[in-house]
Each structure stands twice: as structure tokens, then as C-alpha cells.
């Protein structure tokens, strides 16, 4: 696997394994910022994204999922297109205006560009695997 192309496909399209799982909220009546915190804080690896791992709704979210899937680790997700209040609260909570947003152990890592940069420098894999290992 080359650092410039971490997703080689040999012999056709692989079956997706999709280790990401949508989070089901316990208290949808809580304030949105509390709902965001309740998703991010307990998760080892969490992705606010547009769509779901099986059906990303933008290229950046699809790329973020592909990166996480390359590590073969479990991670939680939330589709920000499904809830306007969560979408706005996640931006405020993170101080980050766009999606996807990758969180590791309750700390914002960043969006797609940062994930790609960290993937290319070799920083992302140990961060992610260290969080779940």
C-alpha cells in the first residue's frame, strides 16, 4: 500500500465491510449541544458525516468512511443531514464549520483534508488504532 494511494483495489471491487455504526440517541428531547456531547464523549472513534457509511451523501464523507474502513476498527457515526439541530450544534461544539468531523476519544481531529494529510504522513493510523486498542 503506497502512502499516496492508501486504497488500492486489486481484482475488482471488494465487498464493503462497513465497521461504522450509526449512533442511536437515548434522549432526543435534550438540548442539541448535550446530544452532540453524549455522542462524542463516550466514543473511541466517532464521525459526524453526511449520510451513513453504507450511503455517504457527499464525497468528503465517503472518503472519510473509506479511510476509517481501511483501519478495520469499529466507529460510531451520525448523519448530520437527518437533524438540523445536531448539525448546527456539532459545528458549535467543535468550533469547526464543515462535515465530516472526526472525533477520537472526545477530541476533534478534523475534517477530510486533515484526515488525508494525517493518513499520508502516517499519523492517523496509530491515533485511531491506539484509541480502540
C-alpha positions as CSV (number, residue, x, y, z in Angstrom):
1,X,0.0,0.0,0.0
2,X,1.5,3.3,-1.1
3,X,1.2,6.4,1.1
4,X,-0.2,8.3,-2.0
5,X,-2.9,5.7,-2.6
6,X,-4.0,4.0,0.6
7,X,-7.0,2.3,-1.1
8,X,-5.7,0.0,-3.8
9,X,-8.2,-2.3,-5.4
10,X,-6.8,-5.5,-6.9
11,X,-9.1,-7.9,-8.8
12,X,-12.3,-5.8,-8.8
13,X,-14.4,-4.1,-6.2
14,X,-14.1,-5.6,-2.7
15,X,-17.2,-6.3,-0.6
16,X,-17.5,-3.4,1.8
17,X,-17.3,-4.5,5.5
18,X,-18.5,-1.2,7.0
19,X,-17.4,-1.1,10.5
20,X,-19.2,2.1,11.2
21,X,-22.4,2.1,13.1
22,X,-25.0,4.8,13.4
23,X,-25.5,6.0,16.9
24,X,-29.0,5.8,18.4
25,X,-29.6,8.6,20.8
26,X,-31.1,7.9,24.2
27,X,-32.6,11.3,24.8
28,X,-33.8,13.2,21.7
29,X,-35.5,15.8,23.9
30,X,-32.2,17.0,25.4
31,X,-30.7,20.3,24.1
32,X,-28.8,19.7,20.9
33,X,-25.4,20.5,22.3
34,X,-25.9,17.9,25.1
35,X,-26.9,15.4,22.4
36,X,-23.7,16.1,20.5
37,X,-21.6,15.7,23.6
38,X,-23.4,12.5,24.5
39,X,-22.4,11.0,21.1
40,X,-18.8,12.3,21.1
41,X,-17.6,11.9,24.7
42,X,-18.0,8.1,25.1
43,X,-16.9,7.1,21.7
44,X,-13.4,5.9,20.9
45,X,-13.8,6.9,17.3
46,X,-16.8,8.9,16.0
47,X,-17.7,10.6,12.7
48,X,-20.3,13.2,12.1
49,X,-20.9,12.8,8.4
50,X,-23.4,13.5,5.6
51,X,-25.3,10.2,5.1
52,X,-24.3,6.8,6.5
53,X,-21.3,4.6,6.0
54,X,-23.3,2.5,3.5
55,X,-24.7,5.6,1.7
56,X,-22.5,8.6,2.1
57,X,-24.2,11.8,0.8
58,X,-21.0,13.7,-0.2
59,X,-17.6,12.8,-1.5
60,X,-15.8,14.1,1.6
61,X,-17.9,11.8,3.9
62,X,-17.3,8.9,1.5
63,X,-13.6,9.5,1.7
64,X,-13.6,9.7,5.5
65,X,-15.5,6.4,5.7
66,X,-13.0,4.8,3.3
67,X,-10.1,6.0,5.5
68,X,-11.7,4.6,8.6
69,X,-12.7,1.4,6.9
70,X,-9.1,0.9,5.9
71,X,-8.2,0.6,9.6
72,X,-10.8,-2.2,10.2
73,X,-11.9,-0.7,13.5
74,X,-15.4,0.0,14.9
75,X,-16.6,3.6,14.9
76,X,-19.8,5.5,15.5
77,X,-21.5,7.8,13.1
78,X,-24.2,10.3,12.9
79,X,-25.9,11.6,9.8
80,X,-26.0,15.4,10.2
81,X,-28.5,15.7,7.3
82,X,-31.0,13.9,9.4
83,X,-31.2,16.5,12.1
84,X,-30.7,20.3,11.6
85,X,-30.3,21.0,15.3
86,X,-27.5,18.4,15.7
87,X,-25.8,19.7,12.5
88,X,-25.7,23.2,13.9
89,X,-24.8,22.1,17.5
90,X,-21.9,19.9,16.2
91,X,-20.4,22.9,14.4
92,X,-20.6,25.0,17.6
93,X,-19.4,22.2,19.8
94,X,-16.4,21.6,17.6
95,X,-15.7,25.1,16.5
96,X,-15.5,23.5,13.1
97,X,-17.9,24.6,10.3
98,X,-17.9,21.7,8.0
99,X,-18.5,17.9,7.8
100,X,-17.3,15.3,8.1
101,X,-15.8,15.7,11.6
102,X,-13.7,13.0,13.0
103,X,-13.5,12.7,16.8
104,X,-11.1,10.4,18.7
105,X,-11.5,9.9,22.4
106,X,-13.7,13.0,22.7
107,X,-11.2,15.2,20.8
108,X,-11.8,16.8,17.4
109,X,-9.2,15.6,14.9
110,X,-10.7,17.5,12.0
111,X,-12.3,17.1,8.6
112,X,-11.5,15.3,5.4
113,X,-8.4,17.3,4.5
114,X,-6.8,16.8,7.9
115,X,-7.6,13.1,7.7
116,X,-6.0,12.9,4.3
117,X,-2.9,14.8,5.5
118,X,-2.6,12.6,8.6
119,X,-3.1,9.5,6.5
120,X,-0.3,10.5,4.1
121,X,2.1,11.3,7.0
122,X,1.3,8.1,8.8
123,X,-0.1,9.9,11.9
124,X,-3.7,8.9,11.6
125,X,-3.4,5.1,11.8
126,X,-1.6,5.0,15.2
127,X,-4.0,7.6,16.6
128,X,-7.1,5.6,15.5
129,X,-5.8,2.2,16.4
130,X,-4.5,3.5,19.8
131,X,-8.0,4.7,20.6
132,X,-9.6,1.4,20.1
133,X,-6.8,-1.0,21.0
